[in-house]
Amino acid sequence: MSHSRQRAALPQALHLQLAQRLREQILLHCIPPGTRLASVRACAKEQGVNPQTVVAAYDLLQAQGLVEARARQGFFVRGAAHAVRRALDANAPCGPRLPPPTDATALLRAVLGHADQVGEAGGTNRSGAARAMPGCGSLPAQWLQAPPLARALRRLLRECDGARTAQAYACVEGDPRLREQLARLLAEREVPAPPSSLLLCNGSTQALDLLARALLRPGDAVMVEQPGPPLAIAQLARHGLRLLAVPRTAQGPDLQRVQHWARNCRPRLMLVSSRLHNPTGGDMSTGCAHRLLELAREYDFLIAEDDVHAPLSDGGPPLLSAMDGLRRTLLFGGFSQVLAPGWRVGFIAAPGSLLERLRESKLLAGLASPALTERALALLFERGAVPRQAAALRERLARARRQAVHTARQHGCRFETPPRGLFGWVDTGVDTERLALRLHERGYLIAPGRLFDPEARASTRMRLNFAHAQDPAFWFEYARALRACAV
């Protein structure tokens, strides 16, 4: 059989998948310009494919202008800018793949893309659908109970006002019945938030966006924890804000650094978490909370308190917003974690002097609330379904956490804080961005530490989602990737 006929007989997916993986690493400079690619024989052995598959993949990369063949030397990565631009613009048929988690946006795209591909292909192949997502920020979809949501929606649509609720605009503040339920819930947490001080929004993500739009201007300084939630860091940076990193300690934010920034940079706002901090899982001590509130009063800055993981908490220290009485604090949270990620119902509790500005921002950004889902959530609260669901999830998560922590420690992971809640913050001993890219090649998604740093520094740490870290196959590939990165 001729060389060209042999290549035509190759399984198409394999050489396209290999070409795509190498293409991503070249464009991300994980394989720098001038690097000699592994020989055909060595690459075939490493990838577990036929040498002709490697030849076809290298040829495709050469056609895209990313590599060049040198006689008797092999294939080398090209360094010319035009080659990279040509590769970016090319519509090469390398097949759909999830993006590697190189920034917060890519991490989200990978998580959302995984959901799409699982629906189409089961998420079990090597074409880009992640087999496991220990780096994602939510519970597995199969843990969440769909029937209560469906029953609530059906009941609303049967009621006389159900059709009107589904068809008409809701009020800007959000469904009154749900705000009443939330006011009761927050009162149990000692937060003085009557319905009139609550604004419902499209998840906690929109809550933070509304805060930035209403209270801040490009160039304003904002203090954020280091490490901190990657999506929030990316959101604030996209608004053109100046991010001031405050290290997170075992007691909470580093108060000396808070005072330093407050004295020298006069920040307008600080984003902080009191309970089940993302990504460390830690709580803020009461002493740290009191001193932080004193600094906010002394240096005249607001505190935005992220309590999005409250449904997964078994209790803990009092909230800053409870201690402060919503004078210099704003509280935001949501219910996607315990109901359904697609429902996107969140809230902001704010002082009356700020609520009108938040309301205007919401009106301009999205008119009104999703009335039907908000009313259905109110019905679930009235029936006690939300607390029951949260309690069941906490129990299941505790079992998964024990197993994941045991397995992670067996593989050399060192937890920097006692494991609690949904996340663990672990030190792997290697650059986790390199580790993430290697695991991405095998179809697994982890969240490298650089994404959680407002200064975007390289890190040996990663966030581990305990609920998504149960698959033994992931840990097998993790050990392989760890050895490769340690070389």
C-alpha positions, 0 to 999 in steps of 0.5 A: 500500500502506498504512503498516501493510501496508508494515510487515507486509511487512518482513523480520522479522529485520532490524528485530528485529536493529536494535532489539536492537542499539540496546536493548543500547546504551541499557541499557549507557548507551552511548547516554545518556538524552536522546540523540536517535537518528539520523534514520530516513533517516540510520540506514537509510543507516548500517545499509544497510537500508530506512527502513521497517526503521528505523521498525519498530525505533524503534516497537519500542523505543518500545513497550518504553519505551526511547525516546519520539517527539517531534513534528517532533523525532524519537526520544529515549532515555528516562531514567526508571528505570521505562523501563529496568526495563520494558525489562529485564523485557520479553520482547520478541521481538528474537531471540537475540543473544550478549551484548556483552563488558562483563565477564568473565562476558559475555565467557565467555557470548559465547564459549560462545554462539558455539559453540552458534550456530555449531553451529546456524547456521554463525556467518555471519549478523548474528543474533548469532553471531560471525563471528570471536572475536579476543577469546576465550581458546582455540584454534579448535576446528578446530585440535584433533584429535578422533580421538585422543580418540575412540580413547582413549575407545573403547579404555577402554570396550572394556577390562574396567575401562572400564565400571566407570571410567565408572560409578563415582566416581573418587578425590578426588585424581584418576586415579592413572595421570594423576597419575603422568604429570603428575609426570613432566611436571613433573619435566621442568620441574624442579618437585618434584611427586610424584603425592601432591602433585597434585590433579586438577580440572575444568580450571584454572578449578576449580583457582583456585576451590578455592584461593580456597575452601580458603585464603582468606576474604571480605575477605582481600587478594590481589595480582593482575597488572594486566593479568591474566586476566579470568576469574581476576580475576572469580572472586576478586572473586566470593569477596569478596576484596580485589584489590590491583593489581600492574602487569605490566612487561616483566620481570614484576610491579612488585616495588616495588608488590608490596613496598608492598602486602605491607608495608601490606596483608598479602595472603594470596596473589598470583596470577602467571604466569611464562610466556606471561602472559595477556594480554601473552604475556610471560615473567618474568625470572629476577631478578624471580622470585628477588626475588618469592620473597624478598618472599613469604618476608619478608612471609609470603604464598603465590604461586599460579602460573598455568601454563595456557598451558605446552603452547603455550610453546617454553620460557622461564625456570624456573617459580617453583614450580621455583625455590621447590620448592613451599614457598611456591608452588602451581602450576596448569594444564590441557590444554584448550588443546591437547586439547578445551575440553570435557574440562576436566582440570586440576591443582594442585601444592601443598605437602603441608600445603595439599593436604588442605585443597584435597582437602576443598574439591574433595570439597565442591564436586564430590565427585570427578573425571571418571574417564573423561576423566582415564583417557583423558588418561593413555592419551594421555600414555602414547602420547606423543599430548599432546606431539605435539599440542602441538608441532603446535599451536605450529608452526601458531600461530607461522604464524598469529601472524606473519600476525596481527601483520603485519595488526594493525600495518597497521591501527595496532595497537601491541604493548606487548610482543613478540608471543609465544604465543597473545595480543598486548596491543595499544594501539588508540588508542581506548576499546576498550569502545566499540570492542567494542560497535561490533564486537559489532553486526557480529557480532565479539567482541573483549576490551576492556582494562577486563576485564583490570584489577582496578580496571576502568578504561577502556582503549585496549588489547585482547587479540588472539587470534592464532589467531582474527585471520586473517579479513580481513572482521574487519579491515575491520569493525575499521577501520570501527569504529575510525574511528567511535570516533575521531570 
